[in-house]
Amino acid sequence: MNQFAENNPNWKGGVSSNNYRYTKKSRERYPEREIARKRVARAIKSGKLKRPENCQFPRCENKEVFAHHRDYLRPLVVEWYCREHHNEIDEIDRIRREQDENLSHRFNKPPEGR
């Protein structure tokens, strides 16, 4: 009996709740992120770093907060945001990085026709 893909009773349309492959690729592609996350976890466990009570976003009182790294090369310099604001900050940072890359490409191009 063929139990692959649509023939499997547990098939969810190709969407996996276990994103192990994606996580593994991400860890291989960005090892500095994994190092920073582990350092934060160890610092919290040892008491060197304390998770605040609330999200640091203004007027947000969400109690479930996550560490946000602006610079993974400084792993213990973190800001604490709830999931919603963490995602917003990540999106803003991603847009800024793209804009910076576009500007650097624009000004570092050799003049055309030469």
Stockholm file with secondary structure:
# STOCKHOLM 1.0

chainA/1-114         MNQFAENNPNWKGGVSSNNYRYTKKSRERYPEREIARKRVARAIKSGKLKRPENCQFPRCENKEVFAHHRDYLRPLVVEWYCREHHNEIDEIDRIRREQDENLSHRFNKPPEGR
#=GR chainA/1-114 SS CCCSGGGSTTCCTTCCSCCHHHHHHHHHHCHHHHHHHHHHHHHHHHTSSCCCSSCSSTTCCCSCCEEEESCTTSTTCEEEECHHHHHHHHHHHHHHHHHHHHHHHHHHSCCTTC
#=GC SS_cons         CCCSGGGSTTCCTTCCSCCHHHHHHHHHHCHHHHHHHHHHHHHHHHTSSCCCSSCSSTTCCCSCCEEEESCTTSTTCEEEECHHHHHHHHHHHHHHHHHHHHHHHHHHSCCTTC
//
